[in-house]
């Protein structure tokens, strides 16, 4: 999907939250007690949900 596997997929993350900012979807998650955000680079909910599923499955 155009994102590097090492920077996008994180095995320590169990759940992530989808949110939208200026028409673009993002993932928000916590890693090591710190809040992180990932730009999913899409404005389509279905694509964002699929990327979230891939992210959470590792």
MODELLER restraints for C-alpha pairs under 7 A, 6 or more apart:
rsr = mdl.restraints
at = mdl.atoms
rsr.add(forms.Gaussian(group=physical.xy_distance, feature=features.Distance(at['CA:9:A'], at['CA:55:A']), mean=5.23, stdev=0.5))
rsr.add(forms.Gaussian(group=physical.xy_distance, feature=features.Distance(at['CA:9:A'], at['CA:58:A']), mean=5.53, stdev=0.5))
rsr.add(forms.Gaussian(group=physical.xy_distance, feature=features.Distance(at['CA:10:A'], at['CA:55:A']), mean=6.95, stdev=0.5))
rsr.add(forms.Gaussian(group=physical.xy_distance, feature=features.Distance(at['CA:10:A'], at['CA:58:A']), mean=6.02, stdev=0.5))
rsr.add(forms.Gaussian(group=physical.xy_distance, feature=features.Distance(at['CA:11:A'], at['CA:58:A']), mean=5.06, stdev=0.5))
rsr.add(forms.Gaussian(group=physical.xy_distance, feature=features.Distance(at['CA:13:A'], at['CA:31:A']), mean=6.54, stdev=0.5))
rsr.add(forms.Gaussian(group=physical.xy_distance, feature=features.Distance(at['CA:13:A'], at['CA:56:A']), mean=6.61, stdev=0.5))
rsr.add(forms.Gaussian(group=physical.xy_distance, feature=features.Distance(at['CA:14:A'], at['CA:56:A']), mean=5.93, stdev=0.5))
rsr.add(forms.Gaussian(group=physical.xy_distance, feature=features.Distance(at['CA:15:A'], at['CA:29:A']), mean=6.83, stdev=0.5))
rsr.add(forms.Gaussian(group=physical.xy_distance, feature=features.Distance(at['CA:15:A'], at['CA:56:A']), mean=5.97, stdev=0.5))
rsr.add(forms.Gaussian(group=physical.xy_distance, feature=features.Distance(at['CA:16:A'], at['CA:27:A']), mean=6.07, stdev=0.5))
rsr.add(forms.Gaussian(group=physical.xy_distance, feature=features.Distance(at['CA:16:A'], at['CA:28:A']), mean=5.58, stdev=0.5))
rsr.add(forms.Gaussian(group=physical.xy_distance, feature=features.Distance(at['CA:16:A'], at['CA:29:A']), mean=4.76, stdev=0.5))
rsr.add(forms.Gaussian(group=physical.xy_distance, feature=features.Distance(at['CA:16:A'], at['CA:56:A']), mean=6.92, stdev=0.5))
rsr.add(forms.Gaussian(group=physical.xy_distance, feature=features.Distance(at['CA:17:A'], at['CA:27:A']), mean=5.45, stdev=0.5))
rsr.add(forms.Gaussian(group=physical.xy_distance, feature=features.Distance(at['CA:17:A'], at['CA:28:A']), mean=5.06, stdev=0.5))
rsr.add(forms.Gaussian(group=physical.xy_distance, feature=features.Distance(at['CA:17:A'], at['CA:29:A']), mean=6.43, stdev=0.5))
rsr.add(forms.Gaussian(group=physical.xy_distance, feature=features.Distance(at['CA:18:A'], at['CA:25:A']), mean=6.74, stdev=0.5))
rsr.add(forms.Gaussian(group=physical.xy_distance, feature=features.Distance(at['CA:18:A'], at['CA:26:A']), mean=5.74, stdev=0.5))
rsr.add(forms.Gaussian(group=physical.xy_distance, feature=features.Distance(at['CA:18:A'], at['CA:27:A']), mean=4.76, stdev=0.5))
rsr.add(forms.Gaussian(group=physical.xy_distance, feature=features.Distance(at['CA:18:A'], at['CA:28:A']), mean=6.48, stdev=0.5))
rsr.add(forms.Gaussian(group=physical.xy_distance, feature=features.Distance(at['CA:19:A'], at['CA:25:A']), mean=5.64, stdev=0.5))
rsr.add(forms.Gaussian(group=physical.xy_distance, feature=features.Distance(at['CA:19:A'], at['CA:26:A']), mean=5.35, stdev=0.5))
rsr.add(forms.Gaussian(group=physical.xy_distance, feature=features.Distance(at['CA:19:A'], at['CA:27:A']), mean=6.41, stdev=0.5))
rsr.add(forms.Gaussian(group=physical.xy_distance, feature=features.Distance(at['CA:20:A'], at['CA:26:A']), mean=6.00, stdev=0.5))
rsr.add(forms.Gaussian(group=physical.xy_distance, feature=features.Distance(at['CA:23:A'], at['CA:43:A']), mean=5.51, stdev=0.5))
rsr.add(forms.Gaussian(group=physical.xy_distance, feature=features.Distance(at['CA:24:A'], at['CA:41:A']), mean=6.34, stdev=0.5))
rsr.add(forms.Gaussian(group=physical.xy_distance, feature=features.Distance(at['CA:24:A'], at['CA:42:A']), mean=5.57, stdev=0.5))
rsr.add(forms.Gaussian(group=physical.xy_distance, feature=features.Distance(at['CA:24:A'], at['CA:43:A']), mean=4.65, stdev=0.5))
rsr.add(forms.Gaussian(group=physical.xy_distance, feature=features.Distance(at['CA:25:A'], at['CA:39:A']), mean=6.54, stdev=0.5))
rsr.add(forms.Gaussian(group=physical.xy_distance, feature=features.Distance(at['CA:25:A'], at['CA:40:A']), mean=5.65, stdev=0.5))
rsr.add(forms.Gaussian(group=physical.xy_distance, feature=features.Distance(at['CA:25:A'], at['CA:41:A']), mean=6.76, stdev=0.5))
rsr.add(forms.Gaussian(group=physical.xy_distance, feature=features.Distance(at['CA:25:A'], at['CA:42:A']), mean=5.95, stdev=0.5))
rsr.add(forms.Gaussian(group=physical.xy_distance, feature=features.Distance(at['CA:25:A'], at['CA:43:A']), mean=5.93, stdev=0.5))
rsr.add(forms.Gaussian(group=physical.xy_distance, feature=features.Distance(at['CA:25:A'], at['CA:48:A']), mean=6.36, stdev=0.5))
rsr.add(forms.Gaussian(group=physical.xy_distance, feature=features.Distance(at['CA:26:A'], at['CA:37:A']), mean=6.56, stdev=0.5))
rsr.add(forms.Gaussian(group=physical.xy_distance, feature=features.Distance(at['CA:26:A'], at['CA:38:A']), mean=5.46, stdev=0.5))
rsr.add(forms.Gaussian(group=physical.xy_distance, feature=features.Distance(at['CA:26:A'], at['CA:39:A']), mean=4.60, stdev=0.5))
rsr.add(forms.Gaussian(group=physical.xy_distance, feature=features.Distance(at['CA:26:A'], at['CA:40:A']), mean=5.26, stdev=0.5))
rsr.add(forms.Gaussian(group=physical.xy_distance, feature=features.Distance(at['CA:27:A'], at['CA:37:A']), mean=5.45, stdev=0.5))
rsr.add(forms.Gaussian(group=physical.xy_distance, feature=features.Distance(at['CA:27:A'], at['CA:38:A']), mean=5.07, stdev=0.5))
rsr.add(forms.Gaussian(group=physical.xy_distance, feature=features.Distance(at['CA:27:A'], at['CA:39:A']), mean=6.65, stdev=0.5))
rsr.add(forms.Gaussian(group=physical.xy_distance, feature=features.Distance(at['CA:28:A'], at['CA:36:A']), mean=5.69, stdev=0.5))
rsr.add(forms.Gaussian(group=physical.xy_distance, feature=features.Distance(at['CA:28:A'], at['CA:37:A']), mean=4.51, stdev=0.5))
rsr.add(forms.Gaussian(group=physical.xy_distance, feature=features.Distance(at['CA:28:A'], at['CA:38:A']), mean=6.62, stdev=0.5))
rsr.add(forms.Gaussian(group=physical.xy_distance, feature=features.Distance(at['CA:29:A'], at['CA:35:A']), mean=5.78, stdev=0.5))
rsr.add(forms.Gaussian(group=physical.xy_distance, feature=features.Distance(at['CA:29:A'], at['CA:36:A']), mean=5.36, stdev=0.5))
rsr.add(forms.Gaussian(group=physical.xy_distance, feature=features.Distance(at['CA:29:A'], at['CA:37:A']), mean=6.49, stdev=0.5))
rsr.add(forms.Gaussian(group=physical.xy_distance, feature=features.Distance(at['CA:30:A'], at['CA:36:A']), mean=5.83, stdev=0.5))
rsr.add(forms.Gaussian(group=physical.xy_distance, feature=features.Distance(at['CA:40:A'], at['CA:48:A']), mean=6.54, stdev=0.5))
rsr.add(forms.Gaussian(group=physical.xy_distance, feature=features.Distance(at['CA:42:A'], at['CA:48:A']), mean=6.57, stdev=0.5))
